[in-house]
Amino acid sequence: MQHESYQDINARVIGSWVAEGWEWGSPVSHEEYLRACEGDWEIVLTPTVPVPKSWWPTLAGAEVLGLASGGGQQMPILTAAGAYCTVLDYTPEQLESERMVAEREGYDISIVRADMTEPLPFADASFDVVVNPVSLCYVREVEPILLETARVMRPGAALLAGYDIGFNYVVDDAEERIVRGLPYNPLENPKLLEADDVNEVGMQFSHTIGELLAAILHAGLVIDDVYDDVNGEGRMSELGIPTMLAVRAHKPK
């Protein structure tokens, strides 16, 4: 029997979440798309805080890569804002949502099923903007992904990304007690994740603020701005404890 990679486990599990109505797998409505066409729009990279409008370069005519950004949420809005979008994701159900919205609204989008832990299937300097909502918590190593991201960015291009900063992995389900340390890596420590739980939560990995920001800098990108965010639900969110980070960076000209 062939061993199932953690990437394939995550694609399968996320696909099941989408079928169950997962918040981050529910595409925008026709009404939201129409409002975006009229200039009334926002997107999130993390659970609750919209990306500041000041973070966006000119989108009209821009080539945008939605990295692990399937689900029919960000790309339709950015298309309505005038961008030419490419979405890369490894979960077929997330890409099907992108296809559905594009067909419903009558626009073109390049849809690519690929694993972002592998070299990205794009030429050097292909994109003006890369949008990467929270997703690196599903990969073991972040620096190779940032190096590839920088490679496909044009000089002056912007990266807008959301990150889980790891604290979610130290608390119990009720978010009342610290029950484990970091890093959280079930591949290195299988005791962290019961076999029966894999099909419910997938294979996730903690990454610290230092690890994430260092990966951006090691990729040769310049960090322009950051902001914190909370989970959007649960005790830590109610207490205002930041668990997410959004980053805007650019590739020097």
PyMOL commands that set and color helices and strands:
alter all, ss='L'
color gray80, all
select helices_A, chain A and resi 6-19+23-25+30-37+53-55+74-80+92-105+136-138+143-152+167-169+190-192+195-201+209-218+235-238
alter helices_A, ss='H'
color red, helices_A
select strands_A, chain A and resi 63-67+84-89+110-113+127-132+153-164+222-229+244-250
alter strands_A, ss='S'
color yellow, strands_A
deselect
rebuild
show_as cartoon
